[in-house]
Amino acid sequence: MAAFDPWDPAFLTDPYPAYAELRAQGRVHWFEPTNQWLVPHHADVSALLRDRRLGRTYQHRFTHEEFGRTAPPPEHEPFHTLNDHGMLDLEPPDHTRIRRLVSKAFTPRTVERLKPYVRGLADELASGLVAAGGGDLLKDVAEPLPVAVIAEMLGIPESDRAPLRPWSADICGMYELNPSDDTAARAVRASVEFSDYLRDLIAARRKEPGEDLVSGLIEAHDEGDRLTEQEMISTCVLLLNAGHEATVNATVNGWYALFRNPSQLELLRSDHTLIPSAIEELMRYDTPLQLFERWVLDEIEIAGTTIPRGAEIAMLFGSANHDPTVFQDPSALDLTRTDNPHISFSAGIHYCIGAPLARIELAASMGALLERAPTLRLAAEPERKPNFVIRGLEGLAVEVG
Protein backbone atom coordinates (compact mmCIF):
# COMPACT_ATOMS: atom_id res chain seq x y z
CA MET A 1 0.00 0.00 0.00
CA ALA A 2 2.96 2.34 0.51
CA ALA A 3 3.30 2.64 -3.27
CA PHE A 4 -0.25 4.02 -3.62
CA ASP A 5 0.02 7.71 -2.76
CA PRO A 6 -2.28 9.90 -4.90
CA TRP A 7 -0.65 13.09 -3.57
CA ASP A 8 2.93 12.06 -4.39
CA PRO A 9 4.27 13.71 -7.61
CA ALA A 10 6.22 10.55 -8.44
CA PHE A 11 3.05 8.47 -8.20
CA LEU A 12 1.11 10.98 -10.31
CA THR A 13 3.82 10.82 -12.97
CA ASP A 14 3.37 7.05 -13.31
CA PRO A 15 0.78 5.30 -11.11
CA TYR A 16 0.86 2.03 -13.04
CA PRO A 17 3.64 0.23 -11.08
CA ALA A 18 1.73 0.98 -7.86
CA TYR A 19 -1.42 -0.45 -9.43
CA ALA A 20 0.48 -3.64 -10.29
CA GLU A 21 1.48 -3.95 -6.63
CA LEU A 22 -2.11 -3.46 -5.50
CA ARG A 23 -3.36 -6.16 -7.89
CA ALA A 24 -0.65 -8.54 -6.68
CA GLN A 25 -1.51 -7.90 -3.02
CA GLY A 26 -5.21 -8.66 -3.32
CA ARG A 27 -8.60 -7.73 -4.69
CA VAL A 28 -9.61 -5.07 -2.16
CA HIS A 29 -7.60 -2.76 0.11
CA TRP A 30 -8.56 -0.34 2.88
CA PHE A 31 -7.01 3.11 2.30
CA GLU A 32 -7.04 5.08 5.54
CA PRO A 33 -6.26 8.59 4.16
CA THR A 34 -9.55 8.72 2.24
CA ASN A 35 -11.53 6.10 4.21
CA GLN A 36 -12.18 4.12 1.05
CA TRP A 37 -11.87 0.55 -0.13
CA LEU A 38 -9.67 0.41 -3.25
CA VAL A 39 -10.60 -2.10 -5.95
CA PRO A 40 -7.86 -2.60 -8.57
CA HIS A 41 -8.89 -5.64 -10.69
CA HIS A 42 -10.81 -5.36 -13.96
CA ALA A 43 -13.28 -8.16 -13.22
CA ASP A 44 -14.23 -6.68 -9.85
CA VAL A 45 -14.50 -3.10 -11.15
CA SER A 46 -16.60 -4.22 -14.11
CA ALA A 47 -18.93 -6.22 -11.85
CA LEU A 48 -19.26 -3.48 -9.23
CA LEU A 49 -20.18 -0.88 -11.84
CA ARG A 50 -23.25 -3.03 -12.56
CA ASP A 51 -24.00 -4.04 -8.95
CA ARG A 52 -27.19 -2.40 -7.69
CA ARG A 53 -26.08 -2.90 -4.07
CA LEU A 54 -23.80 0.07 -4.75
CA GLY A 55 -24.83 3.58 -5.69
CA ARG A 56 -23.51 6.97 -6.67
CA THR A 57 -25.75 8.38 -3.96
CA TYR A 58 -27.43 6.97 -0.86
CA GLN A 59 -29.93 9.75 -0.27
CA HIS A 60 -32.68 8.00 -2.22
CA ARG A 61 -32.71 5.39 0.58
CA PHE A 62 -31.07 6.86 3.67
CA THR A 63 -30.54 10.13 5.50
CA HIS A 64 -26.95 11.15 6.19
CA GLU A 65 -27.42 10.06 9.82
CA GLU A 66 -28.90 6.68 8.91
CA PHE A 67 -25.98 6.05 6.59
CA GLY A 68 -23.41 7.01 9.20
CA ARG A 69 -22.26 10.03 7.24
CA THR A 70 -22.03 13.74 7.99
CA ALA A 71 -24.04 16.14 5.87
CA PRO A 72 -21.93 18.50 3.73
CA PRO A 73 -21.34 21.99 5.18
CA PRO A 74 -24.22 24.39 4.45
CA GLU A 75 -21.87 26.74 2.59
CA HIS A 76 -21.29 23.98 0.00
CA GLU A 77 -25.02 23.77 -0.81
CA PRO A 78 -24.88 25.41 -4.28
CA PHE A 79 -22.34 22.84 -5.47
CA HIS A 80 -24.34 19.90 -4.11
CA THR A 81 -27.63 21.18 -5.50
CA LEU A 82 -26.02 21.38 -8.92
CA ASN A 83 -24.14 18.08 -8.66
CA ASP A 84 -26.85 16.02 -6.98
CA HIS A 85 -29.46 16.72 -9.68
CA GLY A 86 -27.25 15.41 -12.49
CA MET A 87 -27.89 11.85 -13.63
CA LEU A 88 -24.28 10.80 -12.96
CA ASP A 89 -24.94 11.17 -9.23
CA LEU A 90 -28.46 9.77 -9.13
CA GLU A 91 -29.88 6.28 -8.79
CA PRO A 92 -33.16 4.81 -10.05
CA PRO A 93 -35.91 5.82 -10.26
CA ASP A 94 -34.66 9.42 -10.63
CA HIS A 95 -31.68 8.40 -12.78
CA THR A 96 -33.88 6.31 -15.07
CA ARG A 97 -36.40 9.11 -15.57
CA ILE A 98 -33.81 11.84 -16.22
CA ARG A 99 -31.66 9.72 -18.53
CA ARG A 100 -34.74 8.72 -20.52
CA LEU A 101 -35.80 12.35 -20.94
CA VAL A 102 -32.27 13.58 -21.74
CA SER A 103 -31.93 10.79 -24.33
CA LYS A 104 -34.94 12.22 -26.15
CA ALA A 105 -32.97 15.42 -26.78
CA PHE A 106 -29.38 14.10 -26.84
CA THR A 107 -30.00 11.60 -29.62
CA PRO A 108 -27.62 9.87 -32.06
CA ARG A 109 -29.06 12.23 -34.68
CA THR A 110 -28.05 15.23 -32.53
CA VAL A 111 -24.50 13.90 -32.31
CA GLU A 112 -24.35 13.01 -36.01
CA ARG A 113 -25.51 16.51 -36.94
CA LEU A 114 -22.48 17.94 -35.12
CA LYS A 115 -19.94 15.95 -37.18
CA PRO A 116 -19.31 18.59 -39.89
CA TYR A 117 -18.89 21.29 -37.21
CA VAL A 118 -16.47 19.11 -35.21
CA ARG A 119 -14.39 18.22 -38.26
CA GLY A 120 -14.29 21.78 -39.52
CA LEU A 121 -13.23 23.16 -36.15
CA ALA A 122 -10.59 20.43 -35.67
CA ASP A 123 -9.13 21.24 -39.08
CA GLU A 124 -9.11 24.96 -38.31
CA LEU A 125 -7.35 24.44 -34.96
CA ALA A 126 -4.78 22.04 -36.43
CA SER A 127 -4.09 24.47 -39.29
CA GLY A 128 -3.56 27.29 -36.79
CA LEU A 129 -1.05 25.19 -34.88
CA VAL A 130 0.85 24.45 -38.10
CA ALA A 131 0.84 28.10 -39.17
CA ALA A 132 2.40 29.04 -35.83
CA GLY A 133 5.05 26.35 -36.14
CA GLY A 134 3.77 24.66 -33.00
CA GLY A 135 2.52 25.73 -29.60
CA ASP A 136 0.69 24.19 -26.67
CA LEU A 137 -1.39 21.30 -27.93
CA LEU A 138 -3.58 21.53 -24.85
CA LYS A 139 -4.47 25.22 -25.11
CA ASP A 140 -4.38 25.46 -28.92
CA VAL A 141 -6.30 22.30 -29.88
CA ALA A 142 -7.34 19.99 -27.03
CA GLU A 143 -9.23 22.58 -24.95
CA PRO A 144 -10.94 24.75 -27.58
CA LEU A 145 -12.45 21.84 -29.52
CA PRO A 146 -14.70 20.09 -26.96
CA VAL A 147 -15.64 23.33 -25.19
CA ALA A 148 -16.79 24.85 -28.48
CA VAL A 149 -18.62 21.66 -29.48
CA ILE A 150 -20.55 21.40 -26.21
CA ALA A 151 -21.30 25.13 -26.30
CA GLU A 152 -22.49 24.83 -29.90
CA MET A 153 -24.66 21.88 -28.98
CA LEU A 154 -26.19 23.72 -26.02
CA GLY A 155 -26.68 26.90 -28.05
CA ILE A 156 -24.35 29.08 -25.97
CA PRO A 157 -23.30 32.12 -28.05
CA GLU A 158 -19.59 32.47 -28.81
CA SER A 159 -19.48 35.75 -26.88
CA ASP A 160 -20.53 33.89 -23.70
CA ARG A 161 -18.10 30.95 -23.89
CA ALA A 162 -14.99 32.32 -22.17
CA PRO A 163 -16.05 31.39 -18.59
CA LEU A 164 -17.07 27.82 -19.48
CA ARG A 165 -13.65 26.19 -19.09
CA PRO A 166 -12.80 27.97 -15.78
CA TRP A 167 -16.25 27.16 -14.37
CA SER A 168 -15.82 23.52 -15.32
CA ALA A 169 -12.29 23.28 -13.91
CA ASP A 170 -13.39 24.81 -10.59
CA ILE A 171 -16.41 22.51 -10.24
CA CYS A 172 -14.40 19.40 -11.16
CA GLY A 173 -11.88 20.23 -8.43
CA MET A 174 -14.43 18.82 -5.97
CA TYR A 175 -14.09 15.37 -7.51
CA GLU A 176 -10.49 15.01 -6.34
CA LEU A 177 -9.65 13.14 -3.12
CA ASN A 178 -10.06 15.24 0.04
CA PRO A 179 -10.55 18.63 -1.68
CA SER A 180 -9.37 21.69 0.26
CA ASP A 181 -11.57 24.49 1.61
CA ASP A 182 -10.25 26.78 -1.13
CA THR A 183 -11.16 24.20 -3.80
CA ALA A 184 -14.66 23.95 -2.33
CA ALA A 185 -15.08 27.74 -2.27
CA ARG A 186 -14.12 27.99 -5.96
CA ALA A 187 -16.49 25.15 -6.83
CA VAL A 188 -19.36 26.83 -4.99
CA ARG A 189 -18.73 30.17 -6.72
CA ALA A 190 -18.55 28.51 -10.15
CA SER A 191 -21.72 26.51 -9.41
CA VAL A 192 -23.63 29.69 -8.61
CA GLU A 193 -22.35 31.63 -11.63
CA PHE A 194 -22.82 28.77 -14.11
CA SER A 195 -26.31 27.97 -12.77
CA ASP A 196 -27.37 31.61 -12.99
CA TYR A 197 -26.14 31.81 -16.57
CA LEU A 198 -27.99 28.64 -17.60
CA ARG A 199 -31.16 29.75 -15.84
CA ASP A 200 -31.20 32.87 -18.01
CA LEU A 201 -30.40 30.83 -21.13
CA ILE A 202 -33.25 28.40 -20.41
CA ALA A 203 -35.65 31.34 -19.91
CA ALA A 204 -34.58 32.78 -23.27
CA ARG A 205 -35.08 29.43 -25.03
CA ARG A 206 -38.54 29.04 -23.53
CA LYS A 207 -39.48 32.29 -25.26
CA GLU A 208 -37.61 31.56 -28.50
CA PRO A 209 -36.80 27.86 -28.99
CA GLY A 210 -33.98 26.92 -31.36
CA GLU A 211 -32.35 23.81 -32.76
CA ASP A 212 -30.00 23.51 -29.76
CA LEU A 213 -29.95 20.94 -26.96
CA VAL A 214 -31.28 23.37 -24.32
CA SER A 215 -34.40 23.82 -26.44
CA GLY A 216 -34.57 20.04 -26.81
CA LEU A 217 -34.33 19.52 -23.04
CA ILE A 218 -37.17 22.02 -22.51
CA GLU A 219 -39.30 20.19 -25.07
CA ALA A 220 -38.43 16.63 -23.96
CA HIS A 221 -41.40 14.89 -22.39
CA ASP A 222 -42.62 11.38 -21.71
CA GLU A 223 -46.20 10.63 -20.69
CA GLY A 224 -46.54 14.19 -19.40
CA ASP A 225 -43.28 14.09 -17.45
CA ARG A 226 -40.67 16.80 -18.06
CA LEU A 227 -37.31 17.83 -16.67
CA THR A 228 -37.37 20.42 -13.92
CA GLU A 229 -35.36 23.60 -14.39
CA GLN A 230 -32.72 22.34 -11.93
CA GLU A 231 -32.48 19.02 -13.74
CA MET A 232 -31.90 20.85 -17.02
CA ILE A 233 -29.22 23.07 -15.45
CA SER A 234 -27.48 20.07 -13.88
CA THR A 235 -27.65 18.14 -17.15
CA CYS A 236 -26.05 20.99 -19.12
CA VAL A 237 -23.26 21.35 -16.56
CA LEU A 238 -22.68 17.58 -16.52
CA LEU A 239 -22.44 17.47 -20.32
CA LEU A 240 -19.86 20.25 -20.33
CA ASN A 241 -17.82 18.99 -17.38
CA ALA A 242 -17.77 15.31 -18.26
CA GLY A 243 -17.75 15.92 -22.00
CA HIS A 244 -14.83 18.26 -22.21
CA GLU A 245 -12.69 17.26 -19.21
CA ALA A 246 -12.47 13.71 -20.55
CA THR A 247 -11.79 14.78 -24.15
CA VAL A 248 -9.18 17.40 -23.27
CA ASN A 249 -7.21 15.02 -21.08
CA ALA A 250 -7.64 12.06 -23.42
CA THR A 251 -6.21 14.19 -26.24
CA VAL A 252 -3.07 15.36 -24.44
CA ASN A 253 -2.52 12.08 -22.57
CA GLY A 254 -2.89 10.29 -25.88
CA TRP A 255 -0.46 12.43 -27.84
CA TYR A 256 2.08 12.32 -25.03
CA ALA A 257 1.83 8.53 -25.08
CA LEU A 258 2.35 8.53 -28.86
CA PHE A 259 5.43 10.75 -28.58
CA ARG A 260 6.87 8.29 -26.05
CA ASN A 261 6.11 5.37 -28.36
CA PRO A 262 7.53 6.53 -31.71
CA SER A 263 7.05 3.20 -33.48
CA GLN A 264 3.32 3.32 -32.73
CA LEU A 265 3.14 6.96 -33.85
CA GLU A 266 4.82 6.08 -37.13
CA LEU A 267 2.41 3.19 -37.60
CA LEU A 268 -0.52 5.57 -37.12
CA ARG A 269 0.99 8.14 -39.48
CA SER A 270 1.32 5.49 -42.16
CA ASP A 271 -2.20 4.15 -41.70
CA HIS A 272 -4.94 6.58 -40.66
CA THR A 273 -7.52 3.76 -40.70
CA LEU A 274 -6.07 2.85 -37.30
CA ILE A 275 -7.56 6.00 -35.73
CA PRO A 276 -10.64 4.25 -34.22
CA SER A 277 -8.61 1.48 -32.57
CA ALA A 278 -5.91 4.01 -31.60
CA ILE A 279 -8.48 6.07 -29.69
CA GLU A 280 -9.68 3.03 -27.75
CA GLU A 281 -6.12 1.97 -26.94
CA LEU A 282 -5.04 5.43 -25.84
CA MET A 283 -8.11 5.68 -23.61
CA ARG A 284 -7.09 2.36 -22.06
CA TYR A 285 -3.38 3.11 -21.84
CA ASP A 286 -3.67 6.35 -19.84
CA THR A 287 -7.31 6.97 -19.05
CA PRO A 288 -8.36 10.51 -18.04
CA LEU A 289 -10.59 9.18 -15.23
CA GLN A 290 -8.47 7.11 -12.87
CA LEU A 291 -10.94 6.54 -10.04
CA PHE A 292 -14.72 6.29 -9.73
CA GLU A 293 -16.55 6.11 -6.41
CA ARG A 294 -19.58 4.18 -5.22
CA TRP A 295 -21.39 4.00 -1.87
CA VAL A 296 -22.18 0.57 -0.42
CA LEU A 297 -25.96 0.56 0.02
CA ASP A 298 -26.17 -3.08 1.10
CA GLU A 299 -23.33 -5.15 2.55
CA ILE A 300 -21.16 -6.88 -0.03
CA GLU A 301 -18.25 -9.30 0.04
CA ILE A 302 -15.11 -9.19 -2.13
CA ALA A 303 -12.65 -12.08 -1.90
CA GLY A 304 -13.73 -12.93 1.64
CA THR A 305 -13.67 -9.31 2.84
CA THR A 306 -17.02 -8.02 4.07
CA ILE A 307 -17.62 -4.38 3.16
CA PRO A 308 -20.43 -2.90 5.26
CA ARG A 309 -23.27 -0.61 4.31
CA GLY A 310 -22.10 3.00 4.54
CA ALA A 311 -18.60 2.31 3.23
CA GLU A 312 -17.24 3.92 0.08
CA ILE A 313 -15.55 1.99 -2.70
CA ALA A 314 -12.99 3.56 -5.03
CA MET A 315 -12.80 1.65 -8.29
CA LEU A 316 -9.40 2.16 -9.91
CA PHE A 317 -10.13 2.50 -13.64
CA GLY A 318 -6.46 3.04 -14.47
CA SER A 319 -5.51 -0.19 -12.73
CA ALA A 320 -8.39 -2.16 -14.26
CA ASN A 321 -7.32 -1.01 -17.72
CA HIS A 322 -3.84 -2.46 -17.09
CA ASP A 323 -4.97 -5.78 -15.65
CA PRO A 324 -2.87 -8.52 -17.35
CA THR A 325 -5.64 -11.10 -16.89
CA VAL A 326 -7.68 -9.09 -19.41
CA PHE A 327 -5.14 -7.24 -21.56
CA GLN A 328 -2.15 -8.96 -23.08
CA ASP A 329 1.04 -7.02 -22.27
CA PRO A 330 -0.98 -4.13 -20.78
CA SER A 331 2.00 -1.82 -20.26
CA ALA A 332 2.64 -1.82 -24.02
CA LEU A 333 0.88 0.69 -26.25
CA ASP A 334 -0.60 -1.31 -29.13
CA LEU A 335 -2.74 0.70 -31.54
CA THR A 336 -3.76 -2.49 -33.34
CA ARG A 337 -5.25 -4.01 -30.17
CA THR A 338 -8.69 -5.35 -31.10
CA ASP A 339 -9.80 -7.08 -27.91
CA ASN A 340 -10.01 -3.95 -25.78
CA PRO A 341 -12.77 -3.98 -23.13
CA HIS A 342 -11.48 -0.88 -21.34
CA ILE A 343 -13.80 0.79 -18.86
CA SER A 344 -12.75 4.40 -19.38
CA PHE A 345 -16.37 5.33 -20.19
CA SER A 346 -17.63 3.40 -17.13
CA ALA A 347 -20.30 0.68 -17.43
CA GLY A 348 -23.79 -0.20 -16.29
CA ILE A 349 -26.50 2.43 -15.93
CA HIS A 350 -23.93 5.22 -15.58
CA TYR A 351 -22.14 4.42 -18.85
CA CYS A 352 -21.10 7.75 -20.36
CA ILE A 353 -23.99 9.13 -22.42
CA GLY A 354 -21.51 11.35 -24.29
CA ALA A 355 -19.14 8.54 -25.34
CA PRO A 356 -20.19 8.66 -29.03
CA LEU A 357 -19.55 12.44 -29.14
CA ALA A 358 -16.20 12.04 -27.36
CA ARG A 359 -15.09 9.48 -29.94
CA ILE A 360 -16.10 11.81 -32.78
CA GLU A 361 -14.12 14.68 -31.24
CA LEU A 362 -11.03 12.55 -30.57
CA ALA A 363 -11.10 11.11 -34.09
CA ALA A 364 -11.55 14.55 -35.65
CA SER A 365 -8.66 16.17 -33.77
CA MET A 366 -6.36 13.19 -34.27
CA GLY A 367 -7.16 12.99 -37.97
CA ALA A 368 -6.67 16.72 -38.48
CA LEU A 369 -3.31 16.71 -36.69
CA LEU A 370 -2.08 13.66 -38.60
CA GLU A 371 -3.03 15.27 -41.91
CA ARG A 372 -2.02 18.88 -41.22
CA ALA A 373 0.98 18.25 -38.98
CA PRO A 374 2.61 14.96 -40.04
CA THR A 375 5.91 16.05 -38.43
CA LEU A 376 4.34 17.01 -35.10
CA ARG A 377 6.83 16.35 -32.29
CA LEU A 378 7.29 17.00 -28.59
CA ALA A 379 9.11 20.27 -27.85
CA ALA A 380 9.53 19.88 -24.08
CA GLU A 381 8.69 17.38 -21.37
CA PRO A 382 5.29 18.29 -19.88
CA GLU A 383 4.33 18.70 -16.25
CA ARG A 384 1.53 16.64 -14.77
CA LYS A 385 -1.38 18.37 -13.10
CA PRO A 386 -1.39 17.75 -9.33
CA ASN A 387 -4.66 15.83 -9.73
CA PHE A 388 -5.23 12.10 -9.51
CA VAL A 389 -8.90 11.38 -10.14
CA ILE A 390 -9.00 13.37 -13.39
CA ARG A 391 -5.51 12.76 -14.77
CA GLY A 392 -3.97 15.18 -17.25
CA LEU A 393 -1.12 17.52 -18.15
CA GLU A 394 -0.56 21.20 -17.46
CA GLY A 395 0.27 21.60 -21.14
CA LEU A 396 1.92 19.82 -24.07
CA ALA A 397 4.49 21.89 -26.00
CA VAL A 398 4.85 20.72 -29.61
CA GLU A 399 6.72 21.76 -32.76
CA VAL A 400 5.86 21.41 -36.43
CA GLY A 401 8.19 21.56 -39.41
C-alpha positions in Angstrom: 0.0 0.0 0.0 3.0 2.3 0.5 3.3 2.6 -3.3 -0.2 4.0 -3.6 0.0 7.7 -2.8 -2.3 9.9 -4.9 -0.6 13.1 -3.6 2.9 12.1 -4.4 4.3 13.7 -7.6 6.2 10.5 -8.4 3.1 8.5 -8.2 1.1 11.0 -10.3 3.8 10.8 -13.0 3.4 7.1 -13.3 0.8 5.3 -11.1 0.9 2.0 -13.0 3.6 0.2 -11.1 1.7 1.0 -7.9 -1.4 -0.4 -9.4 0.5 -3.6 -10.3 1.5 -3.9 -6.6 -2.1 -3.5 -5.5 -3.4 -6.2 -7.9 -0.7 -8.5 -6.7 -1.5 -7.9 -3.0 -5.2 -8.7 -3.3 -8.6 -7.7 -4.7 -9.6 -5.1 -2.2 -7.6 -2.8 0.1 -8.6 -0.3 2.9 -7.0 3.1 2.3 -7.0 5.1 5.5 -6.3 8.6 4.2 -9.5 8.7 2.2 -11.5 6.1 4.2 -12.2 4.1 1.1 -11.9 0.6 -0.1 -9.7 0.4 -3.2 -10.6 -2.1 -5.9 -7.9 -2.6 -8.6 -8.9 -5.6 -10.7 -10.8 -5.4 -14.0 -13.3 -8.2 -13.2 -14.2 -6.7 -9.8 -14.5 -3.1 -11.1 -16.6 -4.2 -14.1 -18.9 -6.2 -11.9 -19.3 -3.5 -9.2 -20.2 -0.9 -11.8 -23.2 -3.0 -12.6 -24.0 -4.0 -9.0 -27.2 -2.4 -7.7 -26.1 -2.9 -4.1 -23.8 0.1 -4.7 -24.8 3.6 -5.7 -23.5 7.0 -6.7 -25.7 8.4 -4.0 -27.4 7.0 -0.9 -29.9 9.8 -0.3 -32.7 8.0 -2.2 -32.7 5.4 0.6 -31.1 6.9 3.7 -30.5 10.1 5.5 -27.0 11.2 6.2 -27.4 10.1 9.8 -28.9 6.7 8.9 -26.0 6.0 6.6 -23.4 7.0 9.2 -22.3 10.0 7.2 -22.0 13.7 8.0 -24.0 16.1 5.9 -21.9 18.5 3.7 -21.3 22.0 5.2 -24.2 24.4 4.5 -21.9 26.7 2.6 -21.3 24.0 0.0 -25.0 23.8 -0.8 -24.9 25.4 -4.3 -22.3 22.8 -5.5 -24.3 19.9 -4.1 -27.6 21.2 -5.5 -26.0 21.4 -8.9 -24.1 18.1 -8.7 -26.9 16.0 -7.0 -29.5 16.7 -9.7 -27.2 15.4 -12.5 -27.9 11.9 -13.6 -24.3 10.8 -13.0 -24.9 11.2 -9.2 -28.5 9.8 -9.1 -29.9 6.3 -8.8 -33.2 4.8 -10.1 -35.9 5.8 -10.3 -34.7 9.4 -10.6 -31.7 8.4 -12.8 -33.9 6.3 -15.1 -36.4 9.1 -15.6 -33.8 11.8 -16.2 -31.7 9.7 -18.5 -34.7 8.7 -20.5 -35.8 12.3 -20.9 -32.3 13.6 -21.7 -31.9 10.8 -24.3 -34.9 12.2 -26.2 -33.0 15.4 -26.8 -29.4 14.1 -26.8 -30.0 11.6 -29.6 -27.6 9.9 -32.1 -29.1 12.2 -34.7 -28.1 15.2 -32.5 -24.5 13.9 -32.3 -24.3 13.0 -36.0 -25.5 16.5 -36.9 -22.5 17.9 -35.1 -19.9 16.0 -37.2 -19.3 18.6 -39.9 -18.9 21.3 -37.2 -16.5 19.1 -35.2 -14.4 18.2 -38.3 -14.3 21.8 -39.5 -13.2 23.2 -36.2 -10.6 20.4 -35.7 -9.1 21.2 -39.1 -9.1 25.0 -38.3 -7.3 24.4 -35.0 -4.8 22.0 -36.4 -4.1 24.5 -39.3 -3.6 27.3 -36.8 -1.1 25.2 -34.9 0.8 24.5 -38.1 0.8 28.1 -39.2 2.4 29.0 -35.8 5.1 26.3 -36.1 3.8 24.7 -33.0 2.5 25.7 -29.6 0.7 24.2 -26.7 -1.4 21.3 -27.9 -3.6 21.5 -24.8 -4.5 25.2 -25.1 -4.4 25.5 -28.9 -6.3 22.3 -29.9 -7.3 20.0 -27.0 -9.2 22.6 -25.0 -10.9 24.7 -27.6 -12.5 21.8 -29.5 -14.7 20.1 -27.0 -15.6 23.3 -25.2 -16.8 24.8 -28.5 -18.6 21.7 -29.5 -20.5 21.4 -26.2 -21.3 25.1 -26.3 -22.5 24.8 -29.9 -24.7 21.9 -29.0 -26.2 23.7 -26.0 -26.7 26.9 -28.0 -24.4 29.1 -26.0 -23.3 32.1 -28.1 -19.6 32.5 -28.8 -19.5 35.7 -26.9 -20.5 33.9 -23.7 -18.1 30.9 -23.9 -15.0 32.3 -22.2 -16.1 31.4 -18.6 -17.1 27.8 -19.5 -13.7 26.2 -19.1 -12.8 28.0 -15.8 -16.3 27.2 -14.4 -15.8 23.5 -15.3 -12.3 23.3 -13.9 -13.4 24.8 -10.6 -16.4 22.5 -10.2 -14.4 19.4 -11.2 -11.9 20.2 -8.4 -14.4 18.8 -6.0 -14.1 15.4 -7.5 -10.5 15.0 -6.3 -9.7 13.1 -3.1 -10.1 15.2 0.0 -10.6 18.6 -1.7 -9.4 21.7 0.3 -11.6 24.5 1.6 -10.3 26.8 -1.1 -11.2 24.2 -3.8 -14.7 23.9 -2.3 -15.1 27.7 -2.3 -14.1 28.0 -6.0 -16.5 25.2 -6.8 -19.4 26.8 -5.0 -18.7 30.2 -6.7 -18.6 28.5 -10.1 -21.7 26.5 -9.4 -23.6 29.7 -8.6 -22.3 31.6 -11.6 -22.8 28.8 -14.1 -26.3 28.0 -12.8 -27.4 31.6 -13.0 -26.1 31.8 -16.6 -28.0 28.6 -17.6 -31.2 29.7 -15.8 -31.2 32.9 -18.0 -30.4 30.8 -21.1 -33.3 28.4 -20.4 -35.6 31.3 -19.9 -34.6 32.8 -23.3 -35.1 29.4 -25.0 -38.5 29.0 -23.5 -39.5 32.3 -25.3 -37.6 31.6 -28.5 -36.8 27.9 -29.0 -34.0 26.9 -31.4 -32.3 23.8 -32.8 -30.0 23.5 -29.8 -30.0 20.9 -27.0 -31.3 23.4 -24.3 -34.4 23.8 -26.4 -34.6 20.0 -26.8 -34.3 19.5 -23.0 -37.2 22.0 -22.5 -39.3 20.2 -25.1 -38.4 16.6 -24.0 -41.4 14.9 -22.4 -42.6 11.4 -21.7 -46.2 10.6 -20.7 -46.5 14.2 -19.4 -43.3 14.1 -17.4 -40.7 16.8 -18.1 -37.3 17.8 -16.7 -37.4 20.4 -13.9 -35.4 23.6 -14.4 -32.7 22.3 -11.9 -32.5 19.0 -13.7 -31.9 20.9 -17.0 -29.2 23.1 -15.5 -27.5 20.1 -13.9 -27.7 18.1 -17.1 -26.1 21.0 -19.1 -23.3 21.3 -16.6 -22.7 17.6 -16.5 -22.4 17.5 -20.3 -19.9 20.3 -20.3 -17.8 19.0 -17.4 -17.8 15.3 -18.3 -17.8 15.9 -22.0 -14.8 18.3 -22.2 -12.7 17.3 -19.2 -12.5 13.7 -20.6 -11.8 14.8 -24.1 -9.2 17.4 -23.3 -7.2 15.0 -21.1 -7.6 12.1 -23.4 -6.2 14.2 -26.2 -3.1 15.4 -24.4 -2.5 12.1 -22.6 -2.9 10.3 -25.9 -0.5 12.4 -27.8 2.1 12.3 -25.0 1.8 8.5 -25.1 2.3 8.5 -28.9 5.4 10.7 -28.6 6.9 8.3 -26.0 6.1 5.4 -28.4 7.5 6.5 -31.7 7.1 3.2 -33.5 3.3 3.3 -32.7 3.1 7.0 -33.8 4.8 6.1 -37.1 2.4 3.2 -37.6 -0.5 5.6 -37.1 1.0 8.1 -39.5 1.3 5.5 -42.2 -2.2 4.1 -41.7 -4.9 6.6 -40.7 -7.5 3.8 -40.7 -6.1 2.9 -37.3 -7.6 6.0 -35.7 -10.6 4.3 -34.2 -8.6 1.5 -32.6 -5.9 4.0 -31.6 -8.5 6.1 -29.7 -9.7 3.0 -27.7 -6.1 2.0 -26.9 -5.0 5.4 -25.8 -8.1 5.7 -23.6 -7.1 2.4 -22.1 -3.4 3.1 -21.8 -3.7 6.3 -19.8 -7.3 7.0 -19.0 -8.4 10.5 -18.0 -10.6 9.2 -15.2 -8.5 7.1 -12.9 -10.9 6.5 -10.0 -14.7 6.3 -9.7 -16.5 6.1 -6.4 -19.6 4.2 -5.2 -21.4 4.0 -1.9 -22.2 0.6 -0.4 -26.0 0.6 0.0 -26.2 -3.1 1.1 -23.3 -5.1 2.6 -21.2 -6.9 0.0 -18.2 -9.3 0.0 -15.1 -9.2 -2.1 -12.6 -12.1 -1.9 -13.7 -12.9 1.6 -13.7 -9.3 2.8 -17.0 -8.0 4.1 -17.6 -4.4 3.2 -20.4 -2.9 5.3 -23.3 -0.6 4.3 -22.1 3.0 4.5 -18.6 2.3 3.2 -17.2 3.9 0.1 -15.6 2.0 -2.7 -13.0 3.6 -5.0 -12.8 1.6 -8.3 -9.4 2.2 -9.9 -10.1 2.5 -13.6 -6.5 3.0 -14.5 -5.5 -0.2 -12.7 -8.4 -2.2 -14.3 -7.3 -1.0 -17.7 -3.8 -2.5 -17.1 -5.0 -5.8 -15.7 -2.9 -8.5 -17.4 -5.6 -11.1 -16.9 -7.7 -9.1 -19.4 -5.1 -7.2 -21.6 -2.1 -9.0 -23.1 1.0 -7.0 -22.3 -1.0 -4.1 -20.8 2.0 -1.8 -20.3 2.6 -1.8 -24.0 0.9 0.7 -26.3 -0.6 -1.3 -29.1 -2.7 0.7 -31.5 -3.8 -2.5 -33.3 -5.3 -4.0 -30.2 -8.7 -5.3 -31.1 -9.8 -7.1 -27.9 -10.0 -3.9 -25.8 -12.8 -4.0 -23.1 -11.5 -0.9 -21.3 -13.8 0.8 -18.9 -12.8 4.4 -19.4 -16.4 5.3 -20.2 -17.6 3.4 -17.1 -20.3 0.7 -17.4 -23.8 -0.2 -16.3 -26.5 2.4 -15.9 -23.9 5.2 -15.6 -22.1 4.4 -18.8 -21.1 7.8 -20.4 -24.0 9.1 -22.4 -21.5 11.3 -24.3 -19.1 8.5 -25.3 -20.2 8.7 -29.0 -19.6 12.4 -29.1 -16.2 12.0 -27.4 -15.1 9.5 -29.9 -16.1 11.8 -32.8 -14.1 14.7 -31.2 -11.0 12.5 -30.6 -11.1 11.1 -34.1 -11.5 14.6 -35.6 -8.7 16.2 -33.8 -6.4 13.2 -34.3 -7.2 13.0 -38.0 -6.7 16.7 -38.5 -3.3 16.7 -36.7 -2.1 13.7 -38.6 -3.0 15.3 -41.9 -2.0 18.9 -41.2 1.0 18.3 -39.0 2.6 15.0 -40.0 5.9 16.0 -38.4 4.3 17.0 -35.1 6.8 16.4 -32.3 7.3 17.0 -28.6 9.1 20.3 -27.9 9.5 19.9 -24.1 8.7 17.4 -21.4 5.3 18.3 -19.9 4.3 18.7 -16.2 1.5 16.6 -14.8 -1.4 18.4 -13.1 -1.4 17.8 -9.3 -4.7 15.8 -9.7 -5.2 12.1 -9.5 -8.9 11.4 -10.1 -9.0 13.4 -13.4 -5.5 12.8 -14.8 -4.0 15.2 -17.2 -1.1 17.5 -18.1 -0.6 21.2 -17.5 0.3 21.6 -21.1 1.9 19.8 -24.1 4.5 21.9 -26.0 4.9 20.7 -29.6 6.7 21.8 -32.8 5.9 21.4 -36.4 8.2 21.6 -39.4 
